[in-house]
């Protein structure tokens, strides 16, 4: 049971740049140059959210795993 709840815990991906956004998602570029569309519905309010800004992205563990993102536990 702990395993299923841990996949919903938020993790942090650092040094991420929001390249561009739509009403529903943002195209985030990681420090290693990979780009991923992330739905805003899955992003914590304290994440980088302005086009061109670089900062920390906080998303659920399951989404980070699905996208293959290197994330740190919060």
C-alpha positions, 0 to 999 in steps of 0.5 A, spaced: 500 500 500 505 504 501 508 503 494 501 506 491 501 512 495 508 514 494 507 514 486 503 520 488 508 524 492 511 530 489 518 530 487 522 535 484 526 536 478 531 542 478 534 547 473 528 546 468 526 551 463 519 552 461 520 553 453 513 555 452 506 553 454 499 552 452 493 553 456 493 546 459 501 544 458 508 547 458 514 544 454 519 544 459 527 543 458 531 539 463 538 541 464 541 535 460 537 538 454 531 533 454 524 536 453 517 534 455 510 536 455 507 536 462 500 538 464 499 544 468 494 540 472 499 535 475 504 541 477 505 544 484 503 551 484 510 553 487 513 550 480 517 554 475 511 557 470 513 563 466 515 562 459 523 563 459 524 562 466 528 556 469 527 553 476 524 547 479 518 543 477 514 539 482 510 533 479 508 527 482 513 521 482 508 517 477 509 522 472 516 523 473 517 516 472 513 515 466 517 521 463 524 518 465 525 525 469 531 525 474 527 527 480 529 528 488 524 526 493 521 532 497 
